[in-house]
Amino acid sequence: MTRKLSPRQQRFIAEIQKGVPGVQAAIAAGYSVRSAKHAAYQLLHENKLVRAELERVRQQLVALTEYNGERCMAECDDGIAFARRTDNANAFARLVELKARLTGLLREKVDITVERIDVTDALAAARARVDRMRPPCDLPPAIEGEFQQLPGIPGRRSIDCESTGRND
């Protein structure tokens, strides 16, 4: 049985095609404002059906406009040449950055997943080094004695008469 896109998913895709950001597209598609961010992430990154439809639409757009990576690179080269001729360093830097992104030399975000790192041994070794470097010190002897509860008003803390200077 082939799964189909729900009406909300279709509306979400239509909004994305218009260039609306994901959260606003989710709200326009009928998701609550409160859950729109999560819904947009789920639809754009985890929902295979929506991702496949977005890719199909993108491929259609590429075919209709006949705009591809080769043409984009040629435009970047033209822009770089123009920036050099006009001594526009800012435009030159931006176009070189864009070209590097297109070729994959620069990436916006790199996802690194680390399952689990055990630093127990490294931490124990660091503590041992610190203990070796620490000079020995003699601690003063512990205070010995008894503490007694002084009489006072029930429900209130008792007051040590000697510390207040009063003898009631």
N, C-alpha and C positions, 0 to 999 in steps of 0.2 A: 504494500500500500504506500503510495507516494504522499509524503506530507506536503501540505500547501501553506503558503503564508497566510497568517491571520489578517483581518482587515486593519488592525492596529499596526502590524508589521509592515503592511503595504503602505500605509499612510506615513510611517516612519521613514521608509525608503524614499518616498516621494519628497518628503521634507529635506532629507539629506541631499537629494539630487538638486534641490533649489539652492543648496549651499548653507542651509541653516545648521548651526552647531548641534551636536548630538543631544544635549540636554533639552534645548528648545524644541528639537524635532520630536523627542519623546513626549514632551508636554503636549505639543500639537497633535500627536498621534493618540492622545487620550490617557497617557500614563499620569499618575498624580505628580504634583510638583515635588512632593516629599521623596518619591522613589524614582524620579526622572533620571538622576545621575547614574544610579545603579542600573536602571533599565537600559539607558543609552550604552553603557559599558558592556552589558551583557549582550545586547543586540549587535554591537559593532565588533566585539572581540570573541564572544563565545558561541553565538548562535550561527551554526554552519549554514542554515538555510538563508538567513538574512545576508550573511557574508557572500554566499554564492550569488545571490540576486544582485547585490551591489557590484560584484565583479562583472557579472553579465552586462549590467547597465553601463559600467565603465568601459567595457570592451566595445559596446555599441557606440558610445560616444567617441571613442578613439577611431572607430571605423568611419563614422560620419564626418568627423572633422579632419581626418587624415593627419592628425597631429601625433607624432611619436617621439621617441627618445632622440632619434637622429636629427629630426627637425629642431627639437628643443636645444640640442647641443650646438647646432649651426647658429641658432639665434643667440645663444650665449656667446659664441665666438664673435659674432657681429657686434654684440653689445660691448664685449671686452675691447675690441678694436676701436669702437666709437669712444669709449671711456679713455683709452690711451690718447686718441687724437685730441680730445677736448681737455685733457689733463684733469679728469674727474676721478680722483683717487677713491672717493667713497663708492661711486658706482662700480669702479673696477674691482674693489675688494668684495662688494656684494655679489657681483657676477662670478668671480672666481669661487666664492663660497658656494653659490648655487650650483656651479658646474661640479664642484667636489661632491656635493650632496647627490647630484644626479648619477655620478659614477660610482657612488657608494663609499667614497673615501671618508666622508663625514656622515655621522648618523645622529639623529635627534635624540634617540633614547636607546640604551642598550639594557636589555633585561638580563640580569645575572641572578640565577637561582642557586642558593647554597643550601644543601639539605641540612647538614649539621656539622659544626666544627667543634671538636673536643679540645679545649684549651686547658684541661686539668693539669696535664704534665708540665706545660709551659708555665702555668701559674705557680705550681709547686717549686719549679726550678727558680723562678724569679723570687719567690719568698725566701728560698734557701740562700740566694745571693745576698739579699737584703739583710738577712739574719747574720751572715758572715761579716758583713761590713759594719754592722751596728756595734758600737763599743759596749762592753759589759757595764752595767750600772747596778748599783746596790739600791734596792728599794727600801724606804724606811719601814720599820716594823709596823704591823697592823695595829690599829687602836683597839685596845681591849677594854671592856667594861660592860655595864648594863645600862640600858635605857629604860626609864620608868615613865609611865603616863602620869602626869600631874592632875590633881583633881580640878575640875572646872565645871562650867555650866553645861548641863546635858544638851547635846545637839550643837555645841560650839567647841572650837578647839580650846584646849587648856592653855593658859599663859604661864610661862615660867617667871615667877616673881623676881628671881635674881637678875634675869636679863632685862627686865623693865625698870628695875630700880625701885619698884613699889612693893610694899609689904602689906597686903590687904588682909 
